[in-house]
Amino acid sequence: MESDGKEDYLIPNYQRAPVKFVRGQGSILVDSDDNKYLDCLSGIAVCGLGHAHPELAQALSEQATNLWHTSNLYRVELQERLASSLSEITKQKRVFFCNSGAEANEAAIKLAKKYGHDKGIKAPIIVTMNGSFHGRTMATLSATGNPKVHSGFSPLLQGFKHIDYDSAEEAARAIQDRDVVAILVEPIQGEGGIVVPEKGYLSKLRKLCNETDTLLMLDEVQTGIGRTGEWFAFQEEGIEPDVLTIAKGLGNGIPIGACLAKGVAGNVLTPGTHGSTFGGNPLVARVALKVLEIIEREGLLERARYLGDWIRYQFKEKLESLAGVIEIRGRGLMIGIELDRPCAEISEVALKEKLLVNVASGNVVRLLPPLILKDEEATMLVEKLSAIIKEFLTTKR
């Protein structure tokens, strides 16, 4: 696609692919030249129900003719209903609504800091993980354990201690510091390359936090809302966090995020300590309620587990024995194919083949297809991407 110069009006903070999508349906996107693409990214784990879902479009349209926004100076019925539904699913007792995953994590960070101050700790510390990603605001950037995204933004905010992921032993050493008030961790690292910890890791962190009066805060912005085959990845281990952050799939493309909390954590943020002008407005709450309803009604958690297992099995059959393939891993429809070399160009080649994937952490092909992906579309994904990876490994030594 040739440039028309209009992108020159945008701040150049994105490296965009040379394609414009003009419409979509289900797992298919259509560009301005009427080419069809199989979307296996879902807007980066956002459109779990695919594009232009008719029930979501109807809910959005109906609410748009009724009430959009009043602010959080007043009660919002749909927001309260959504909070109740999320509380039932997660066993968290309180919900703060915002507009994105970064904002949800900002709320969690502020909650943890105030929790510490309420205990008399003057400089509270939050333990986070190397390889993590929590957002691009200054606080969430500081929490993120990736020096590459820190470049150019120093000095970062103080009060974070980064340790190795999937090491309960390091976590145990870190929280011996009495200024540590919380551990913030992703159940599966998404931007870090679909890094799945050993089974029992979250349970060990839960135990450590119980023993030290430390908050366990789980960032499920990418893993949540059915992506891993459970409503939330932490449910795989049967634990409950003190604080939970979500976004992405909750609105299926409508901007919404949430920070959930229980126990003492649920009462830390009091009037005047935090807020959001747009958070949980009637428009987004109506859509999010419909998202939860459809996932439950259509059995999409079970679908994500089944289809994810099938896709990983097929990739292992086709690729695992090849020199250059390190590991094929994931859970549900959150899948990574790690290679032994940088492979960013695979996403470019896939785009030419009308397949949308991307590369995380430099050498991991990341797949986040919609939960409504059809069997024949899953087969197409496996066949096309396997051929692309084989060709890449043959020609790029």
Summary of the structure (lengths in Angstrom):
residues: 397
radius of gyration: 21.0
end to end distance: 29.8
largest distance: 61.4
contacts: 1363
relative contact order: 0.16
helix: 40%
strand: 19%
